[in-house]
């Protein structure tokens, strides 16, 4: 098939981790024998400019149909207007040089207005994959936004959500059918590595994610502290940057765990792989997740995992790969259970390959396109 992907965000040289699961899905579709182009306008905020010290907009990653455009925080309608009209311009140029796509795959309803316009003008169908965790609480969006999203979903050929519970929630909230297709994970990149257990007698736990209230790393830090008080020798590594860094570091110091818990800050993909390969367990204490790509990356590295009952992780974890904690109140004992259980690391790895590899997800997407 000839597939055109319209992303809400995409990896760049400056921010290689952003929405990388969309880039992985593009690779999966190409791997399964499709022609795939990526088209759209990726927002670049003032903060992005300041952080990168690059006031440069335009072509991304040498892809002719993917541009970075200015975006102003809090000015949604201005940003949408710019993105939509830039997208229209790009698509018209695209049609002059490329063959007409069979299907358009949009990631997030927030970037779907372009696909809706293309459908009305050119008659090309589209599908939507919804990732936005904001939609766990539909009350956050106003009536106009709700109607816009509902219209986009109703005109879509297929609506996809990245977890079973999220699909059910969106179906009930917007009175439109959603099906579950998870994000793809590069199971050839995220692989286990033999560890020399003689070099360390400690239990190595890791977590990866932005340091925000939602990611809830404070829960994990407190749980590890309690297990250390029980006499367990545990090392905790947390990779990620964010506004909660200072408060988390203060909590670590107040618990006298500076030698046991390390906040590494932002880590690139290769660094995350190394962290996972050197760890014994992975924990995701998030309050809400639509999926949790890093959870599958950990499973693909053969790690037993623990997650809070956060919506997205429930579709991933079963008893062969780890534990779901029903609430924050049971989290400590669930972490203790995770550490005490015996897991087959090869079975955990194979679970990732069987359910989230490029070949598997690519076939599921093609089936959805042809529905």
Order of alpha helices (4+ residues) and beta strands (2+ residues): beta-alpha-beta-beta-alpha-beta-beta-alpha-beta-alpha-beta-alpha-beta-alpha-beta-beta-alpha-beta-alpha-beta-alpha-beta-alpha-beta-beta-alpha-alpha-alpha
